Amino acid sequence: MKFLALVLAASGVAEAHYRFSKVVVNGVAETKEWGAVRQTKSYQGNQGVTDINSVDLRCHQMRPGTATATVVAGEKMGFVANAAVTHFGPVSFYMARVPDSANINNWDGAGNVWAKVGVIDAVRTGGGWEWPAYNKQIVDFTVPKSIPSGKYLVRVESIALHQAQSAGGAQIYVSCAQVEVTGGGSGTPSPLVSIPGAYRSNDPGLIWLYHPVKTSYTAPGPKVWQG
């Protein structure tokens, strides 16, 4: 009952939207918003994307990028939420290699080019669940040591499940950062998926039942490539 009460309380925070507008590398965050992160269409209201077939699911961007962050393969990088991740659900990270012939500022990331490289998933605790990303302002992952050097789009995806009792109820908070990876290896990220296209609205990871509480949960999408 305690878990259920906490869940219902969280579900009532309908206006507690958030945005990921800064990158952080090895604990050092950008000082200004929308530097290496492409400005999103929802930068004023911070709403999530609910249509998983929309191209907005990819980066939710309103305009091309203007800057590129640098990260060494094997380092931690992540994103800073403007306040905190105020809805429970998983947070995933994807990377897509920018072709050498493309301009990172306007490459759109279309096609089967995205590899999942990290996830902050649910943790089973007795008769309920914990969501480690909940109430965190910084969410991060370790860039795979063997990922090839080059320019990438790095995508963060926070799936809010508080209204996802049925298909189409999940709110997905998305941002993409422009990053140059140095000191990489010769790995081959896989599997590669298209965004949109990697999810279906009835995927179990996009639906959350308060009662009875689910006995298993895995974030939607492909398996994590760790290099």
N, C-alpha and C positions, 0 to 999 in steps of 0.2 A: 504493500500500500504506500509506503514511503516513496518508493521509486515512481509509482504511478502519479503520486501527488506532485513530485518534482517535474515529471514530464508534462503534466497538465499545466503547471505553472509556467514552464518554458514555452508551451504552445500559445500562451496568451500574449506573449511579447510580439505581437504581429507587426508592430512598427519598428522593431529593433533591427533595421537593415544595416548593412555594412558594406564596405568596399575595400579592395586590396589595391592600394595606390602607390606603394613604395616597395622596393626590393631591399633585402638585407643579406649581406654576405659575411659569413663568419662573425655574426653578431653586430656588424656595423650597418646601420640602416641609412638610406637616403634621407636627406634633410627636407626635401621638397617633394610634394606629390607629383605624379605623372612625369617623372624623369625617364627612367628606363621602362616604366610600365605604360602601356598604351592607354590613353584616357578612355574610359568606358562611356557608353551611352547613358548609363544610369548614375553618372557622377554626382547629380544633384539629389535624387531620391534614393539611390543605392538599392534599387530593387533587383531581385534575382531574376534569372531567365527561367521560364516555366515550359516553354515549347522546345522539347528536345530535338525537334527537326529543324529548328531555326539556325541560320548561320551565326546568330548571336551567341549560340552555345560555345562557339570556338573561342572568341576573345571578347565579345560584347563591346567592341571598340567603336568609337565615333570618328576617329581620325588616325592617320598613320603615326608611327612613333617618331621620336626626336633624339633619343639617346640610347646608348648601349652600355650595360654593366659588364664587368669582367669577373669571371670566377675560375679558379683552378679546379680541374677535375679532382674529385675526392674531398673538396671543401663542402661546407654546409652553406646553402643559400635558401632563401624563402621570401615571404611576403609579410608586409605589415598591414593589419587591418586598421581602419581609421579609428575605431573604438575598441572593438573586440569581436570575436566570433560569437554572436549572441544567439545562435540557434544550434541545437544539437544535430549531429550528423557527421559523416566522414569528410575528410579533406584529402584530395588527390593532387598529384603533380604530374604534368606531362611535358615532354620536350620534343620539338620538331626541328630537324636540321634545315637551315636555310641554304638553298642551293648556292654554289659559288658564283653563279651567274646572276643571282638575284640581289636586290637591295633590301637589306634587313628592315628598313624603315617602312616599306610598303608591301613586303611579301605577305601573302594572305593565309598561308598554311593550309591550303586546300588539298584534299586527297589523302591517301593512306600514308601519312607521314608522322603521326603522333605515337610516341611510346610512353607508357606510364612508368615513371621512374621513382615514385614514392607515394605512400598513402598513410594517413593517420586514421586508422579504422576503429571500430567499436571494440570495447573490451568487456568480456562477460564477467560479471561480478555477482556470484550467488544467484539470486532469482531475478536479477536485472542486468543493466548495461551501464557502462560509463563511456563517455565520448571525450577522449583526451584533448581534442581541439577546442571544446566548449569553453568560452570565456578567456581564451588566449588571444593576445594581440599579435603575436608573431607565430606563424606556422612555417616550418622549414623541413628540408630533407637534405640528404647527402648526394651531391652530384656523383654519379657512378665514375669510379676511377678510370675505367676502361673506355668511357665514351670518347669518340674521336674529337679532337680539337676542331673548332669552327664556330660559326655563328648559329644561334638557336633562338626560337621562341620558347619560352618557359611559361607554362599555363598552370595557374592554380584554380582549383575547383572545390568550393565548399557547398555540399549538398545539405540544405535545411529540410528536415523531415517532419517538422512540427505540424504541417497540414497535409501530409502525404498518406492519409488513410486509404486513398485509392489512387489509381493511375492518373497522372497529370498534376498531382498536388505538390510535388517536390519543387522547392525553389533553389536554383543553382546560381551561386555567386561566383563569377568568373572574372579573371584578369589575365593578361598576357604581358610578360616582360621580354625585352630584347637583351640577349646575353651573348657574350663571346666567351667560349670555354677555351682555356689554355692548358697545356700540360696533359692533354688527353692521351688515350691509348688507341687500340685497334679493335675495339668491340663493335658488335653489330646489334644495335637496339632492336628488340622484337618482343611481342608482335607489334606491327604498326597498324594503326586504325585511323579512320577518318572521323573528324568531328565537325558537324554532326554526322551520325551514322553508327557510332559505337554503342549507343544505348537504344533501348525501346522503352516506351512509357510504362509498360508493365513489368520491367525488370524488377526482381525482388529487392534489389538494393535501392530502388527509388520509391519503395512503399514501406511504411512503418505502421505497425498495429500496436496501439497502446494497450489494448486488452483483448485477448490474452497477449502477454508480452512475447515477442518472437524468441524462439530458442536458438536461432542462428542468424548471423548477419554478415554479409560481405559487400563491400562497396562495389557498385556496378563498374563495368569496363573490363579491359584485359588484365592479365597478371602483371605484376610489377617486374620490370627488367632492372636488375641490380648490377649488371656488368660481369 
